[in-house]
């Protein structure tokens, strides 16, 4: 582990994502004029931070049918085979293949699997700090985002607009605001 990251309070150990204090979401352009934001409300994950960051790992599993954009009709459409098809593909998974330091931040590269298609992505994470919470838990925080092309994972549905363009952008930004607790 780098001195900067260790000095910022991240120590070796196993960390579990705290789902009540973590947000995993996405942003996509709608009708080429505005952005729609959504999130997943059911997920789990762990990170093993090793003394050498090169030996560290991250795994996250997201329940697809927990998608929530704040609009029941849109969420229902996202749950069809036009988009996520959770009956056939119930989970989105991320399994890291490399963790590298970038100052006090981390670049986590891994295999992102959506609809049984796996592609490598690198997510830059800002280490937002470490603290002992009022319940005695050693807690750490990270924020990150990465833009992907949803068609790379077979999420292809769209509708043309009368004035040109399409209803849903191919580019989707995945966002992560993570709070994780270190195992005792």
Phi and psi in degrees as a GROMACS rama.xvg file:
@    title "Ramachandran Plot"
@    xaxis  label "Phi"
@    yaxis  label "Psi"
@TYPE xy
-76.0031  155.007  UNK-2
-61.4504  -37.6624  UNK-3
-63.6987  -42.3822  UNK-4
-70.7424  -43.9488  UNK-5
-62.8733  -40.6597  UNK-6
-65.234  -28.7269  UNK-7
-77.1133  -9.58337  UNK-8
113.303  3.58415  UNK-9
-87.5671  122.779  UNK-10
-119.058  159.851  UNK-11
-61.521  146.09  UNK-12
150.356  -177.791  UNK-13
-103.653  129.83  UNK-14
-118.231  139.96  UNK-15
-113.595  133.63  UNK-16
-61.9012  134.007  UNK-17
-92.6714  102.093  UNK-18
-65.975  -21.8412  UNK-19
-79.2832  -12.0983  UNK-20
-127.135  21.2947  UNK-21
-125.976  143.759  UNK-22
-124.938  123.431  UNK-23
-117.662  116.537  UNK-24
-141.383  -171.083  UNK-25
-153.144  157.542  UNK-26
-135.241  129.756  UNK-27
-135.67  144.376  UNK-28
-75.3884  136.834  UNK-29
-118.044  130.559  UNK-30
56.1336  21.8763  UNK-31
64.6453  9.00255  UNK-32
-125.492  -18.429  UNK-33
-144.499  172.894  UNK-34
-113.403  140.086  UNK-35
-107.383  132.829  UNK-36
-111.576  143.665  UNK-37
-146.727  173.161  UNK-38
-150.683  171.907  UNK-39
-114.114  133.935  UNK-40
-99.3982  -10.4219  UNK-41
-125.272  119.346  UNK-42
-162.535  164.265  UNK-43
-146.627  159.657  UNK-44
-175.322  158.18  UNK-45
-137.609  154.371  UNK-46
-131.648  131.777  UNK-47
-106.825  113.716  UNK-48
-98.1138  117.273  UNK-49
-96.64  164.28  UNK-50
-57.6862  -35.5102  UNK-51
-103.199  118.353  UNK-52
-55.2075  -30.159  UNK-53
-60.6311  -22.7502  UNK-54
-96.652  6.02894  UNK-55
-82.7077  161.922  UNK-56
-150.718  156.593  UNK-57
-137.266  137.86  UNK-58
-137.189  133.496  UNK-59
-135.554  137.271  UNK-60
-125.219  129.205  UNK-61
-116.95  132.599  UNK-62
-82.0589  113.49  UNK-63
-61.7358  -38.4501  UNK-64
-71.6028  -0.657988  UNK-65
-89.5476  9.39136  UNK-66
-59.5371  137.92  UNK-67
-146.136  116.389  UNK-68
-110.936  1.80561  UNK-69
85.4216  6.49299  UNK-70
-135.037  112.358  UNK-71
-58.6017  -41.4236  UNK-72
-65.4012  -44.0643  UNK-73
-65.7009  -42.2228  UNK-74
-61.2362  -39.4715  UNK-75
-61.3631  -40.779  UNK-76
-66.3922  -40.5093  UNK-77
-62.5986  -24.2509  UNK-78
-87.0422  2.46776  UNK-79
-91.7805  176.575  UNK-80
-72.8  -6.04589  UNK-81
-63.6552  -31.1156  UNK-82
-124.163  -95.8495  UNK-83
-89.0553  -31.0609  UNK-84
49.7871  64.6361  UNK-85
-65.804  -19.3664  UNK-86
-66.9225  -35.9391  UNK-87
-90.7097  -38.1203  UNK-88
-125.723  80.747  UNK-89
-71.5158  -15.5686  UNK-90
-134.275  149.578  UNK-91
-107.186  133.965  UNK-92
-126.126  146.482  UNK-93
-130.391  126.814  UNK-94
-129.899  119.853  UNK-95
-68.8064  151.369  UNK-96
-120.192  -15.1189  UNK-97
-160.79  143.504  UNK-98
-129.931  123.774  UNK-99
-130.38  144.488  UNK-100
-81.387  146.663  UNK-101
-139.316  81.871  UNK-102
68.2264  -124.838  UNK-103
-90.6889  6.6605  UNK-104
-111.039  170.63  UNK-105
-128.931  142.559  UNK-106
-107.753  117.972  UNK-107
-109.137  114.245  UNK-108
-101.573  140.077  UNK-109
-168.211  178.777  UNK-110
-93.5523  116.7  UNK-111
-100.42  121.685  UNK-112
-113.83  119.87  UNK-113
-131.152  129.287  UNK-114
52.7817  43.6498  UNK-115
62.4387  14.6456  UNK-116
-107.398  129.588  UNK-117
-115.657  128.151  UNK-118
-134.856  149.936  UNK-119
-83.3808  135.075  UNK-120
-134.713  152.106  UNK-121
-116.661  123.907  UNK-122
-109.992  116.524  UNK-123
-79.6842  127.276  UNK-124
-115.623  133.305  UNK-125
-88.7876  127.143  UNK-126
-78.7661  112.737  UNK-127
-93.0089  -4.15574  UNK-128
135.912  174.846  UNK-129
-137.192  145.174  UNK-130
-157.94  157.614  UNK-131
-96.6938  120.571  UNK-132
-79.5843  173.388  UNK-133
-61.5264  -13.0793  UNK-134
-100.038  7.15476  UNK-135
85.2616  7.75699  UNK-136
-80.9278  135.635  UNK-137
-81.8176  113.849  UNK-138
-118.328  140.372  UNK-139
-127.283  157.37  UNK-140
-131.033  147.239  UNK-141
-142.918  144.81  UNK-142
-127.5  137.651  UNK-143
-156.608  163.251  UNK-144
-156.619  155.75  UNK-145
-151.425  138.983  UNK-146
-92.6012  134.053  UNK-147
-132.029  163.088  UNK-148
-99.8877  113.388  UNK-149
-59.4766  -27.2315  UNK-150
-66.7818  -22.8129  UNK-151
-62.6301  -20.7845  UNK-152
-110.546  17.014  UNK-153
76.4597  19.0594  UNK-154
-97.7427  86.4517  UNK-155
-106.224  -15.3517  UNK-156
-55.85  144.324  UNK-157
-163.807  169.891  UNK-158
-138.86  132.218  UNK-159
-71.6064  148.856  UNK-160
-97.561  147.142  UNK-161
-57.1326  -39.0192  UNK-162
-86.7548  4.82081  UNK-163
105.669  161.214  UNK-164
84.1603  -170.685  UNK-165
-133.39  165.137  UNK-166
-70.4522  -40.1014  UNK-167
-124.249  128.776  UNK-168
-65.6305  150.465  UNK-169
-73.1764  -34.8462  UNK-170
-77.0342  127.679  UNK-171
-128.38  132.746  UNK-172
-98.2682  122.016  UNK-173
-90.4908  133.783  UNK-174
-124.078  143.145  UNK-175
-137.346  121.99  UNK-176
-124.109  98.0522  UNK-177
-109.15  132.847  UNK-178
-118.108  126.834  UNK-179
-131.676  148.361  UNK-180
-112.454  133.123  UNK-181
-77.9596  134.623  UNK-182
-65.2457  143.393  UNK-183
